[in-house]
Amino acid sequence: MGAMSNGPHAPRRRFWGVLAFALLGAAPVHALTLADLLADSKMTPKRFAGYFEDFDFELHPFDVQDPEVFLATRRGDCIDYAVMADYVLRRDQYGTRLVRVEMVGKNMGHAVCYVTESAAYLDYNNRRYFLKLAHSGSRLREIASMVADSFEANWTFASEFTYTYKEGVKHAVMTVVKTDPPEIDPDSGSAAARHSGAGS
């Protein structure tokens, strides 16, 4: 045994063994970072989704992961993905909205990032499919219906919210309740008209 490890071919064997270990077992040379996403000059909503095709689902209830942790571990959930899409695409001048949909029979809601220019939303559940964007009308009620349908569930209410990594706090913008008449939804044309009339 000693002769084998100390023989004339031992250094060569050690070199190839180390190289094989490095090639097979080592982490990628360059892990994806937030700076990489922000530096992509060809970024589009579909291209953004493509970066996350091989990420795994890992639930972090009520938390938004640190963006670099999400990217380095390649594990996260719907809100990690939606918030990152909002952050990255907004800097590329896309109109984005964060939406959370609560559903009957589900212990938690589902978050997506709606992109105005695409008339569609980015959904962590769709990142591995060819059709990475789910097309929908822009009203919360329409988005909620599409999201709930994808879960074969009924929705109860949907909220638009904002979030920044720096502040780490979600801020509600508006909420729509499914059982309310659609015309009183805050994002309906009639509600907007009533609001502007009250201010004049």
Contacts in CASP RR format, 6 or more apart in sequence:
PFRMAT RR
TARGET T0000
AUTHOR 0000-0000-0000
METHOD contacts of the structure
MODEL  1
MGAMSNGPHAPRRRFWGVLAFALLGAAPVHALTLADLLADSKMTPKRFAG
YFEDFDFELHPFDVQDPEVFLATRRGDCIDYAVMADYVLRRDQYGTRLVR
VEMVGKNMGHAVCYVTESAAYLDYNNRRYFLKLAHSGSRLREIASMVADS
FEANWTFASEFTYTYKEGVKHAVMTVVKTDPPEIDPDSGSAAARHSGAGS
4 10 0 8 1.000
31 71 0 8 1.000
31 72 0 8 1.000
32 51 0 8 1.000
32 71 0 8 1.000
32 72 0 8 1.000
32 74 0 8 1.000
33 68 0 8 1.000
33 71 0 8 1.000
33 72 0 8 1.000
34 67 0 8 1.000
34 68 0 8 1.000
34 71 0 8 1.000
34 84 0 8 1.000
34 87 0 8 1.000
34 88 0 8 1.000
37 43 0 8 1.000
37 48 0 8 1.000
37 51 0 8 1.000
37 84 0 8 1.000
37 88 0 8 1.000
38 88 0 8 1.000
38 91 0 8 1.000
40 47 0 8 1.000
43 88 0 8 1.000
43 89 0 8 1.000
43 92 0 8 1.000
45 85 0 8 1.000
45 89 0 8 1.000
45 94 0 8 1.000
45 115 0 8 1.000
45 118 0 8 1.000
45 120 0 8 1.000
45 122 0 8 1.000
45 132 0 8 1.000
45 133 0 8 1.000
46 132 0 8 1.000
46 133 0 8 1.000
48 85 0 8 1.000
48 88 0 8 1.000
48 89 0 8 1.000
48 122 0 8 1.000
49 85 0 8 1.000
49 122 0 8 1.000
49 126 0 8 1.000
49 127 0 8 1.000
49 132 0 8 1.000
49 133 0 8 1.000
50 127 0 8 1.000
50 132 0 8 1.000
52 81 0 8 1.000
52 124 0 8 1.000
52 127 0 8 1.000
53 127 0 8 1.000
53 128 0 8 1.000
54 74 0 8 1.000
55 74 0 8 1.000
55 75 0 8 1.000
55 76 0 8 1.000
55 81 0 8 1.000
55 127 0 8 1.000
56 74 0 8 1.000
56 75 0 8 1.000
56 76 0 8 1.000
57 75 0 8 1.000
57 76 0 8 1.000
57 77 0 8 1.000
57 124 0 8 1.000
58 73 0 8 1.000
58 75 0 8 1.000
58 76 0 8 1.000
58 77 0 8 1.000
59 76 0 8 1.000
59 77 0 8 1.000
60 76 0 8 1.000
60 77 0 8 1.000
60 79 0 8 1.000
60 80 0 8 1.000
61 108 0 8 1.000
63 79 0 8 1.000
64 79 0 8 1.000
64 80 0 8 1.000
64 83 0 8 1.000
64 163 0 8 1.000
64 165 0 8 1.000
64 168 0 8 1.000
64 170 0 8 1.000
65 76 0 8 1.000
65 80 0 8 1.000
66 165 0 8 1.000
67 84 0 8 1.000
67 87 0 8 1.000
67 165 0 8 1.000
70 76 0 8 1.000
70 80 0 8 1.000
70 84 0 8 1.000
76 124 0 8 1.000
77 124 0 8 1.000
78 110 0 8 1.000
78 111 0 8 1.000
78 112 0 8 1.000
78 123 0 8 1.000
78 124 0 8 1.000
78 125 0 8 1.000
79 100 0 8 1.000
79 111 0 8 1.000
80 124 0 8 1.000
81 111 0 8 1.000
81 113 0 8 1.000
81 122 0 8 1.000
81 124 0 8 1.000
81 127 0 8 1.000
82 98 0 8 1.000
82 99 0 8 1.000
82 111 0 8 1.000
82 112 0 8 1.000
82 113 0 8 1.000
82 122 0 8 1.000
82 124 0 8 1.000
83 98 0 8 1.000
83 111 0 8 1.000
83 113 0 8 1.000
83 163 0 8 1.000
83 165 0 8 1.000
85 96 0 8 1.000
85 113 0 8 1.000
85 115 0 8 1.000
85 122 0 8 1.000
86 96 0 8 1.000
86 97 0 8 1.000
86 98 0 8 1.000
86 113 0 8 1.000
86 163 0 8 1.000
87 164 0 8 1.000
87 165 0 8 1.000
89 95 0 8 1.000
89 96 0 8 1.000
89 113 0 8 1.000
89 115 0 8 1.000
90 96 0 8 1.000
94 115 0 8 1.000
94 116 0 8 1.000
94 117 0 8 1.000
95 115 0 8 1.000
95 116 0 8 1.000
95 117 0 8 1.000
96 113 0 8 1.000
96 114 0 8 1.000
96 115 0 8 1.000
96 116 0 8 1.000
97 113 0 8 1.000
97 114 0 8 1.000
97 116 0 8 1.000
97 160 0 8 1.000
97 173 0 8 1.000
98 111 0 8 1.000
98 112 0 8 1.000
98 113 0 8 1.000
98 114 0 8 1.000
98 160 0 8 1.000
98 161 0 8 1.000
98 162 0 8 1.000
98 163 0 8 1.000
99 111 0 8 1.000
99 112 0 8 1.000
99 113 0 8 1.000
99 114 0 8 1.000
99 121 0 8 1.000
99 140 0 8 1.000
99 143 0 8 1.000
99 144 0 8 1.000
99 147 0 8 1.000
99 158 0 8 1.000
99 159 0 8 1.000
99 160 0 8 1.000
99 161 0 8 1.000
100 109 0 8 1.000
100 110 0 8 1.000
100 111 0 8 1.000
100 158 0 8 1.000
100 159 0 8 1.000
100 161 0 8 1.000
101 109 0 8 1.000
101 110 0 8 1.000
101 111 0 8 1.000
101 112 0 8 1.000
101 143 0 8 1.000
101 144 0 8 1.000
101 147 0 8 1.000
101 148 0 8 1.000
101 155 0 8 1.000
101 157 0 8 1.000
101 158 0 8 1.000
102 109 0 8 1.000
102 155 0 8 1.000
102 156 0 8 1.000
102 157 0 8 1.000
102 158 0 8 1.000
103 109 0 8 1.000
103 110 0 8 1.000
103 147 0 8 1.000
103 148 0 8 1.000
103 151 0 8 1.000
103 153 0 8 1.000
103 154 0 8 1.000
103 155 0 8 1.000
103 156 0 8 1.000
104 153 0 8 1.000
104 154 0 8 1.000
104 155 0 8 1.000
104 156 0 8 1.000
105 153 0 8 1.000
106 151 0 8 1.000
106 153 0 8 1.000
110 123 0 8 1.000
110 147 0 8 1.000
110 151 0 8 1.000
112 121 0 8 1.000
112 122 0 8 1.000
112 123 0 8 1.000
112 134 0 8 1.000
112 143 0 8 1.000
112 147 0 8 1.000
113 121 0 8 1.000
113 122 0 8 1.000
114 120 0 8 1.000
114 121 0 8 1.000
114 136 0 8 1.000
114 138 0 8 1.000
114 143 0 8 1.000
115 121 0 8 1.000
115 122 0 8 1.000
115 133 0 8 1.000
116 138 0 8 1.000
118 133 0 8 1.000
118 135 0 8 1.000
119 135 0 8 1.000
119 136 0 8 1.000
119 137 0 8 1.000
119 138 0 8 1.000
120 133 0 8 1.000
120 134 0 8 1.000
120 135 0 8 1.000
120 136 0 8 1.000
121 133 0 8 1.000
121 134 0 8 1.000
121 136 0 8 1.000
121 143 0 8 1.000
121 146 0 8 1.000
121 147 0 8 1.000
122 132 0 8 1.000
122 133 0 8 1.000
123 134 0 8 1.000
123 147 0 8 1.000
123 150 0 8 1.000
125 150 0 8 1.000
126 132 0 8 1.000
126 133 0 8 1.000
126 134 0 8 1.000
134 146 0 8 1.000
134 147 0 8 1.000
134 150 0 8 1.000
136 142 0 8 1.000
136 143 0 8 1.000
136 146 0 8 1.000
137 143 0 8 1.000
138 187 0 8 1.000
139 176 0 8 1.000
139 185 0 8 1.000
139 187 0 8 1.000
139 188 0 8 1.000
140 158 0 8 1.000
140 159 0 8 1.000
140 160 0 8 1.000
140 174 0 8 1.000
140 175 0 8 1.000
140 176 0 8 1.000
140 185 0 8 1.000
140 187 0 8 1.000
141 158 0 8 1.000
141 176 0 8 1.000
141 178 0 8 1.000
141 182 0 8 1.000
141 185 0 8 1.000
143 158 0 8 1.000
144 155 0 8 1.000
144 157 0 8 1.000
144 158 0 8 1.000
144 176 0 8 1.000
144 178 0 8 1.000
145 155 0 8 1.000
147 155 0 8 1.000
147 158 0 8 1.000
148 154 0 8 1.000
148 155 0 8 1.000
154 178 0 8 1.000
155 178 0 8 1.000
156 177 0 8 1.000
156 178 0 8 1.000
157 175 0 8 1.000
157 176 0 8 1.000
157 177 0 8 1.000
157 178 0 8 1.000
158 175 0 8 1.000
158 176 0 8 1.000
159 172 0 8 1.000
159 173 0 8 1.000
159 174 0 8 1.000
159 175 0 8 1.000
159 176 0 8 1.000
160 172 0 8 1.000
160 173 0 8 1.000
160 174 0 8 1.000
160 175 0 8 1.000
160 187 0 8 1.000
161 170 0 8 1.000
161 171 0 8 1.000
161 172 0 8 1.000
161 173 0 8 1.000
162 170 0 8 1.000
162 171 0 8 1.000
162 173 0 8 1.000
163 169 0 8 1.000
163 170 0 8 1.000
163 171 0 8 1.000
174 186 0 8 1.000
174 187 0 8 1.000
175 186 0 8 1.000
176 185 0 8 1.000
176 186 0 8 1.000
176 187 0 8 1.000
182 188 0 8 1.000
183 190 0 8 1.000
183 191 0 8 1.000
184 190 0 8 1.000
184 191 0 8 1.000
185 191 0 8 1.000
186 192 0 8 1.000
END
